[in-house]
Amino acid sequence: LTIGEIPFTPKAKRVLELSIDEARQLGHNYVGTEHLLLGLIREGEGVAARVLLELGVDRKKVREETLRLLGGTPASSRPADEEKADTPALNQFGRDLTQLAREGKLDPIIGRENEIERVIQVLSRRKKNNPVLIGEPGVGKTAIAEGLAMKIVEGKIPETLLDRRIVTLDLAAVVAGTKYRGQFEERLKAVMNEIRESKDTIVFIDELHTIVGAGGAEGAIDASNMLKPALARGELQCIGATTLDEFRKYIEKDGALERRFQPIMVEPPSPEEAILIIRGLRDKYEAHHGVKFTDEAIVASVMLSDRYMSSRFLPDKAIDVLDESGARSRLSMSVVPPDLRAMEKKIEELAKEAASFRDKEKDMRKQLAKLKREWQESKTMKTPTVDAEDIAVVISKMTGVPASRLEESESTKLLRMEDEMKKKIIGQDEAVAAVAKAVRRNRAGLRDPRRPIGSFIFLGPTGVGKTELARVLAQHLFDDPEALIRIDMSEYMEKFSVSRLVGAPPGYVGYEEGGQLTEKVRRKPYSVVLLDEVEKAHPDVFNMLLQVLEDGTLTDSL
């Protein structure tokens, strides 16, 4: 080797890296001899450290004195509330739920005592102490982790979990910006080492299934395989949250990963429990929107969302309805009244006219001030109130059900059902009476809720009003003439045409497109289904329809 080409030893490289880290922590934009001294002391295994030890020098005191001269703070004298500075990587890629709970930035949690107690029991185990919360989207899995953080802050928790930190790990942030091989593993390893050394940190991973494959590339391992050994040995405690479908799809397939977690099922709350939950959150949303929610509005948000938004789960859907209702009510009060806006425009026009109109302008300005004052007074005196009618309008906009359908009295509507239908169906009084009687009987609650509201077969020659009766029935029930789904059964005369109703089976062309009947009902579930010329259909089609007529359900191929 020539002069200038002698490579650094591993210890020398380590000292330089520690020196750069010391300069960064102290906020210096340079690396000087003082930082090199701190790096030598931190390294602790080189020749310099041994020389200091032989001379009887206390390395800890040397470090503290050097930091004092530089204007820094010795590590031993840091305040307790800066304890989380020991975990810089975790702070960069995580969010401290216990700190947020101390600052009052988390929503209160109502109920879920059994689930939180079960989480505490699993966390208190010696090994495999990693609970995973499994439930449908919106049932409150993340809220349980936040509730545990609030209990830790309030001290309402066993001694084994006191002074613990719950930190949400953002895997997307860990992966983001990793350009080189090994960079993701280095970040995750740093986070794991900090958690292992701190011994008071519990990691919460929302959407736990994302650890499968996260950071994985050719020749690399993903996050789940890096976490497995630490989870099994109990060196790292983790709370996960995922849906049942994602748990089955990603985690159950990996038996080694599944056995390291203890599943805890989180069921959706009942409507009564959801009402209590939303009442507990009422103050937060009233303060945010500046409105007042009545008890009727809270009950309506739960009951109507549970009835008309069947694809989502409580309490999330009811909270969304309440939130949007508050925003709607607040915005309606913030809009400037039309007469006030017109007055301002008129004033601008008058201001441009000749001086002879100055007196008129002054008079109108006085009127404007009076109108503004009255508007401001009425706005401050009267707090907007969200009632059941506002909830009905929001539900109508979110689900497509006309507002009058939700607001009109059912009994009044059913009482005049025959008269309204007879105005449009002439000469078929017997059929109209039979349909109206069946609908009234079903709406009175004298039916099995798991079966369809009504199944009718209209018999008769062409042109007597069979199809028109179905169209009028749809108009009366749903206030929408387009709420009629008409399927021409003469197109289903062949045996293979049954797949057109529910979609092609897996492996066939058009598998992901859905069926003609199921897709129409999925897009407009509040409708009347008319099977026209049903006698021309193939017998296999009738077998398919037995499920609809008996249970009111039909499973498509998707």
C-alpha positions in Angstrom: 0.0 0.0 0.0 1.2 3.5 -0.8 0.9 6.5 1.5 -2.6 7.7 1.8 -4.2 4.4 1.0 -4.1 2.8 4.4 -7.8 1.8 5.1 -9.7 2.5 8.2 -10.0 -0.3 10.7 -13.6 -1.3 11.8 -13.1 0.3 15.2 -11.9 3.6 13.5 -15.0 3.6 11.3 -17.2 3.0 14.3 -15.6 5.9 16.2 -16.2 8.2 13.1 -19.8 7.1 12.9 -20.3 7.8 16.6 -18.6 11.2 16.3 -21.0 12.2 13.5 -23.9 11.0 15.6 -22.8 13.1 18.6 -22.5 16.2 16.4 -26.0 15.6 15.0 -27.5 15.2 18.5 -25.8 18.4 19.7 -27.1 20.3 16.6 -23.6 21.1 15.3 -23.0 21.3 11.5 -19.4 20.2 11.8 -17.4 17.3 13.4 -14.5 18.5 15.5 -12.0 17.0 17.9 -14.5 17.3 20.8 -16.9 15.1 18.8 -14.1 12.6 18.1 -13.4 12.5 21.9 -17.0 11.7 22.6 -17.0 9.1 19.9 -13.9 7.4 21.4 -15.5 7.4 24.9 -18.8 5.9 23.5 -17.0 3.2 21.5 -15.4 2.0 24.8 -13.3 -0.8 23.4 -10.4 0.9 21.6 -6.9 1.8 22.7 -7.9 5.3 23.8 -10.6 3.9 26.1 -8.1 1.4 27.6 -5.5 4.2 28.2 -8.1 6.3 30.0 -9.0 3.3 32.1 -5.4 2.6 33.1 -4.9 6.2 34.1 -7.9 5.9 36.5 -10.0 8.3 34.5 -13.8 7.9 34.9 -15.0 7.8 31.3 -18.5 8.8 32.3 -17.3 12.0 34.0 -15.1 12.8 31.0 -18.1 12.6 28.8 -20.3 14.7 31.0 -17.6 17.4 31.3 -17.1 17.5 27.6 -20.8 17.8 27.0 -20.9 20.6 29.6 -18.2 22.5 27.9 -19.9 22.1 24.5 -23.2 23.4 26.0 -25.0 20.0 25.7 -26.8 18.1 28.4 -25.3 14.9 29.8 -27.4 11.8 29.2 -27.6 11.1 33.0 -29.2 14.4 33.8 -31.9 14.4 31.1 -35.4 14.9 32.5 -37.8 12.0 32.7 -40.2 13.4 30.1 -37.3 13.2 27.5 -37.0 9.5 28.1 -38.3 8.8 24.6 -35.2 10.4 23.1 -33.6 6.9 23.8 -35.7 5.6 20.9 -35.0 8.0 17.9 -35.8 5.4 15.2 -39.1 4.4 16.9 -40.0 8.1 17.3 -39.3 8.7 13.6 -41.5 5.8 12.4 -44.1 5.7 15.2 -46.7 7.6 17.0 -46.8 7.5 20.9 -50.4 6.8 21.9 -49.7 7.2 25.6 -48.3 10.7 25.0 -51.4 11.6 22.9 -53.6 10.3 25.7 -51.7 12.6 28.2 -52.3 15.6 26.0 -56.0 14.7 25.7 -55.9 14.2 21.9 -57.6 10.8 21.8 -61.3 10.2 21.7 -62.8 8.6 24.8 -63.6 4.9 24.6 -67.0 3.7 25.9 -67.5 0.0 26.6 -65.1 -2.7 25.3 -64.1 -3.5 28.8 -64.0 -7.3 28.1 -61.8 -6.8 25.0 -59.4 -4.5 26.9 -59.2 -6.9 29.8 -58.4 -9.7 27.4 -55.6 -7.7 25.8 -54.2 -7.0 29.3 -54.2 -10.7 30.1 -52.4 -11.7 26.9 -49.8 -8.9 27.4 -49.1 -10.2 30.9 -48.1 -13.7 29.6 -44.4 -14.7 29.7 -44.1 -15.7 26.1 -46.2 -15.2 23.0 -47.7 -12.3 24.7 -48.9 -10.6 21.5 -52.6 -10.1 21.1 -54.2 -9.5 17.6 -57.6 -7.8 17.4 -59.7 -9.3 14.7 -62.9 -7.8 13.5 -64.8 -6.1 10.7 -63.8 -2.6 9.5 -65.2 0.1 11.7 -66.0 -1.9 14.8 -63.4 -0.2 17.0 -60.2 -2.3 16.9 -57.9 0.8 16.9 -60.0 2.4 19.6 -59.3 -0.5 21.9 -55.5 0.2 21.6 -56.2 3.8 22.3 -58.4 2.9 25.2 -55.5 0.8 26.7 -53.2 3.8 26.3 -55.7 6.0 28.2 -56.0 3.4 31.0 -52.2 3.4 31.3 -52.1 7.2 31.6 -55.0 7.1 34.2 -53.3 4.3 36.2 -56.3 2.1 35.9 -54.3 -0.9 34.9 -52.3 -3.8 36.7 -48.8 -2.9 38.0 -47.2 -5.1 35.4 -48.2 -2.7 32.6 -47.8 0.6 34.5 -45.4 3.2 32.9 -45.5 1.3 29.5 -45.5 3.1 26.2 -47.8 2.1 23.4 -46.4 3.3 20.1 -48.1 2.8 16.7 -45.6 1.6 14.2 -46.1 3.0 10.6 -44.7 0.4 8.3 -45.3 2.6 5.3 -43.0 5.2 6.8 -40.3 2.5 7.4 -40.5 1.3 3.8 -40.8 4.9 2.3 -37.5 6.2 0.8 -35.6 2.9 1.0 -33.6 3.0 -2.2 -30.8 0.4 -1.5 -30.8 -3.2 -0.5 -30.7 -3.7 3.2 -31.9 -0.2 4.0 -35.4 -1.4 5.1 -33.9 -4.2 7.2 -31.5 -1.7 8.8 -34.4 0.6 9.8 -36.6 -2.2 11.1 -33.7 -3.7 13.0 -32.9 -0.4 14.6 -36.5 -0.1 15.8 -36.5 -3.6 17.2 -33.2 -3.0 19.0 -34.6 0.2 20.6 -37.8 -1.7 21.7 -35.7 -4.6 23.1 -33.4 -2.2 25.1 -36.2 0.1 26.4 -38.2 -2.9 27.8 -41.2 -0.6 28.4 -42.5 -0.2 24.8 -45.5 -2.1 23.4 -45.8 -1.8 19.6 -49.2 -1.4 18.0 -49.4 -2.3 14.3 -52.7 -1.4 12.7 -53.5 -3.4 9.6 -51.2 -6.2 10.9 -51.4 -8.1 7.6 -49.2 -5.5 5.9 -46.1 -6.9 7.7 -46.4 -9.9 5.3 -44.3 -8.9 2.3 -43.4 -5.5 3.6 -39.9 -4.6 2.4 -39.6 -8.0 0.7 -37.6 -8.1 -2.5 -35.4 -10.5 -4.4 -32.8 -11.8 -1.9 -34.3 -10.0 1.0 -36.7 -11.0 3.9 -39.9 -9.2 4.7 -40.9 -7.7 8.0 -42.9 -10.7 9.3 -39.8 -13.0 9.1 -37.7 -10.4 11.0 -40.3 -10.0 13.7 -41.0 -13.8 14.3 -38.0 -14.6 16.5 -38.4 -11.6 18.8 -42.1 -12.2 19.1 -41.6 -15.8 20.1 -38.9 -15.1 22.7 -41.0 -12.3 24.3 -38.3 -9.7 23.5 -40.8 -7.6 21.6 -44.4 -7.1 22.6 -46.9 -6.3 19.8 -50.6 -5.6 19.5 -52.0 -6.1 16.1 -55.3 -5.2 14.4 -56.7 -6.6 11.2 -59.9 -7.8 9.6 -61.0 -11.4 9.6 -60.6 -11.7 5.8 -57.0 -10.3 5.9 -56.0 -12.5 8.9 -57.2 -15.6 7.1 -55.7 -14.5 3.8 -52.2 -13.5 5.0 -51.5 -14.6 8.5 -53.2 -17.9 8.9 -51.3 -19.2 5.8 -48.1 -18.6 7.7 -48.4 -21.1 10.6 -45.1 -19.9 12.2 -46.4 -16.3 12.3 -49.9 -17.2 13.4 -48.8 -19.1 16.5 -47.0 -16.1 17.8 -50.2 -14.1 18.0 -53.2 -14.7 20.3 -56.4 -13.8 18.4 -59.0 -11.6 20.1 -62.3 -11.3 18.3 -63.9 -7.8 18.3 -67.6 -8.1 17.4 -69.7 -5.1 16.2 -71.6 -3.5 19.1 -75.4 -3.8 19.3 -77.5 -0.7 18.3 -78.1 -0.1 22.0 -74.3 -0.2 22.7 -73.6 2.0 19.7 -76.0 4.6 21.0 -74.1 4.7 24.3 -70.8 5.0 22.4 -72.0 7.9 20.3 -73.5 9.7 23.3 -70.0 9.5 24.8 -68.5 11.1 21.7 -71.3 13.7 21.4 -69.2 16.5 23.2 -66.3 16.1 20.8 -68.4 16.4 17.7 -70.6 19.2 19.1 -67.4 21.2 19.9 -65.9 20.6 16.5 -69.0 21.5 14.5 -70.5 24.1 16.9 -73.9 22.4 16.8 -76.0 20.6 19.3 -77.1 16.9 18.7 -80.4 15.9 20.1 -81.0 12.4 21.6 -83.4 11.7 18.8 -80.6 12.5 16.3 -78.2 10.1 18.0 -80.8 7.3 18.0 -81.7 8.0 14.4 -78.1 8.0 13.3 -77.7 4.5 14.7 -81.0 3.0 13.7 -81.2 4.4 10.2 -77.5 3.6 9.4 -78.0 0.1 10.7 -81.1 -0.3 8.5 -80.0 1.3 5.3 -76.2 0.9 5.3 -75.9 -2.8 5.6 -72.5 -3.1 3.9 -70.8 -1.2 6.8 -70.5 -1.8 10.5 -71.4 0.0 13.8 -70.3 2.2 15.3 -68.3 3.6 12.4 -71.2 4.1 10.0 -73.3 5.9 12.7 -70.4 8.2 13.6 -69.9 9.0 9.9 -73.6 9.9 9.6 -73.5 12.1 12.7 -70.3 13.8 11.6 -71.7 14.6 8.2 -75.0 15.8 9.6 -73.2 18.2 11.9 -71.1 19.5 9.0 -74.3 20.0 6.9 -76.1 21.8 9.7 -73.1 24.1 10.4 -72.6 25.0 6.7 -76.3 25.8 6.3 -76.0 28.4 9.1 -72.7 29.9 7.7 -74.1 30.8 4.3 -74.9 34.5 3.9 -78.7 35.0 3.5 -79.7 35.9 -0.1 -81.4 39.1 0.9 -78.2 40.3 2.6 -76.1 39.4 -0.4 -78.6 41.3 -2.7 -78.4 44.3 -0.4 -74.6 44.4 -0.7 -74.8 44.2 -4.5 -77.3 47.0 -4.6 -75.1 49.2 -2.4 -72.2 48.7 -4.8 -74.3 49.9 -7.7 -75.6 52.9 -5.8 -72.0 53.9 -4.8 -71.1 54.2 -8.4 -74.0 56.6 -9.2 -73.9 60.4 -9.0 -73.7 62.4 -5.8 -77.4 63.0 -5.8 -77.9 59.4 -4.6 -75.7 59.8 -1.6 -78.6 60.1 0.8 -80.2 57.0 -0.5 -76.9 55.1 -0.1 -76.6 56.1 3.5 -80.1 54.9 4.3 -79.5 51.6 2.7 -76.2 51.2 4.6 -78.2 51.7 7.8 -80.6 49.0 6.7 -77.6 46.7 5.9 -76.1 47.2 9.3 -79.4 46.4 10.9 -79.8 43.2 8.9 -76.2 42.2 9.7 -76.7 42.8 13.4 -80.0 40.9 13.4 -78.3 38.0 11.5 -75.3 37.9 13.9 -77.6 38.1 16.9 -79.7 35.2 15.6 -76.7 33.2 14.8 -75.1 33.6 18.2 -78.4 33.1 20.1 -79.5 30.0 18.3 -77.3 27.0 18.2 -78.0 24.8 15.2 -79.7 21.5 16.1 -79.4 18.2 14.3 -82.7 16.3 14.5 -84.0 13.1 13.0 -85.1 14.9 9.8 -81.5 16.0 9.1 -80.3 12.4 9.8 -82.9 11.2 7.3 -81.7 13.6 4.6 -78.0 12.5 5.1 -79.0 8.8 5.0 -81.0 9.5 1.8 -77.9 11.1 0.1 -75.6 8.4 1.3 -77.8 5.4 0.3 -79.9 6.7 -2.6 -83.2 6.1 -0.8 -85.5 9.2 -1.4 -85.9 11.4 1.7 -89.7 11.2 1.6 -89.4 7.4 1.9 -87.7 7.9 5.3 -89.8 10.8 6.6 -93.4 9.9 5.6 -95.5 8.0 8.1 -95.6 4.4 7.1 -99.2 3.9 8.4 -100.5 6.9 6.4 -98.8 5.7 3.3 -100.1 2.1 3.6 -103.7 3.2 4.4 -104.0 5.0 1.0 -102.0 2.4 -0.9 -105.0 0.8 -2.7 -106.6 4.2 -3.7 -103.4 5.5 -5.1 -102.7 2.3 -7.1 -106.3 2.0 -8.4 -105.9 5.4 -10.0 -103.3 4.0 -12.3 -104.4 0.3 -12.6 -108.0 0.3 -14.0 -110.1 -2.8 -13.8 -107.8 -4.9 -11.7 -109.2 -4.1 -8.2 -108.8 -7.7 -7.0 -105.1 -7.9 -7.9 -104.4 -4.4 -6.4 -106.3 -5.4 -3.2 -104.3 -8.6 -2.9 -100.9 -6.8 -3.3 -101.8 -4.0 -0.9 -103.0 -6.5 1.7 -99.8 -8.5 1.5 -97.6 -5.4 1.7 -99.6 -4.1 4.7 -99.4 -7.5 6.5 -95.6 -7.6 6.0 -95.1 -4.0 7.0 -97.1 -4.6 10.2 -94.3 -7.0 11.3 -96.2 -10.2 10.7 -93.4 -11.8 8.7 -90.1 -13.5 9.0 -87.4 -10.8 8.7 -85.1 -13.2 6.9 -87.6 -13.7 4.0 -88.4 -11.2 1.2 -91.1 -8.6 1.9 -93.4 -10.2 -0.8 -93.4 -12.5 -3.7 -96.2 -12.2 -6.2 -97.1 -14.0 -9.4 -99.4 -12.1 -11.8 -101.3 -14.3 -14.2 -103.3 -13.2 -17.2 -103.3 -12.6 -21.0 -101.2 -10.0 -22.7 -102.1 -6.3 -22.1 -104.2 -6.6 -18.9 -101.6 -4.7 -16.7 -99.3 -7.3 -15.1 -96.1 -5.3 -15.8 -97.8 -2.0 -15.1 -98.9 -3.2 -11.7 -95.3 -4.1 -10.8 -94.2 -0.6 -12.0 -96.9 1.1 -10.0 -96.0 -1.0 -6.9 -92.3 0.1 -7.2 -93.4 3.7 -7.6 -95.6 3.6 -4.5 -93.2 1.6 -2.3 -90.0 3.5 -3.1 -91.2 6.8 -4.6 -89.1 6.1 -7.7 -90.4 4.7 -11.0 -86.8 3.6 -11.7 -86.9 1.3 -8.7 -88.2 -1.6 -10.9 -85.6 -4.2 -12.1 -87.1 -5.9 -15.1 -85.6 -9.3 -16.2 -87.0 -10.8 -19.5 -87.1 -14.5 -18.7 -87.5 -15.4 -22.4 -83.8 -14.8 -22.7 -83.1 -17.6 -20.3 -84.6 -20.5 -22.2 -81.3 -22.4 -22.4 -79.8 -24.5 -19.6 -76.5 -22.6 -19.6 -78.2 -19.2 -19.4 -78.6 -19.6 -15.7 -75.1 -18.3 -15.2 -76.2 -14.9 -16.7 -78.3 -14.3 -13.6 -75.5 -14.7 -11.0 -72.4 -14.4 -13.1 -70.0 -16.9 -14.7 -68.3 -19.4 -12.2 -64.6 -19.2 -11.5 -62.4 -20.1 -14.5 -64.9 -19.0 -17.1 -64.9 -15.8 -19.2 -66.7 -12.9 -17.5 -66.1 -14.3 -14.0 -65.4 -10.9 -12.4 -68.3 -9.0 -14.2 -71.1 -10.3 -12.0 -74.6 -11.5 -13.0 -77.4 -9.4 -14.6 -79.8 -9.9 -11.7 -77.3 -9.7 -8.8 -75.5 -6.7 -10.2 -78.7 -4.7 -10.7 -79.9 -5.6 -7.1 -76.4 -4.7 -5.7 -76.5 -1.3 -7.3 -80.1 -0.5 -6.4 -81.1 -2.8 -3.5 -84.3 -0.8 -2.7 -86.4 -1.9 -5.7 -89.0 -4.3 -7.0 -87.7 -7.2 -9.2 -90.0 -8.1 -12.1 -89.4 -11.5 -13.8 -91.4 -11.0 -17.0 -92.6 -14.0 -19.0 -91.3 -16.3 -16.4 -92.9 -19.4 -17.9 -90.5 -19.3 -20.8 -87.4 -19.8 -18.6 -85.5 -23.1 -18.3 -86.4 -25.2 -15.3 -82.8 -24.8 -13.9 -83.5 -21.0 -13.7 -86.5 -21.8 -11.4 -84.2 -23.8 -9.1 -82.0 -20.8 -8.8 -84.9 -18.5 -8.0 -86.1 -20.8 -5.1 -83.4 -19.3 -3.0 -84.6 -15.8 -3.7 -88.3 -16.7 -3.0 -87.5 -18.6 0.2 -84.8 -16.5 1.9 -84.6 -13.3 0.0 -80.9 -13.9 -0.7 -78.9 -14.9 -3.8 -75.2 -15.6 -3.9 -73.3 -14.4 -7.0 -70.0 -15.8 -8.3 -67.8 -13.0 -7.0 
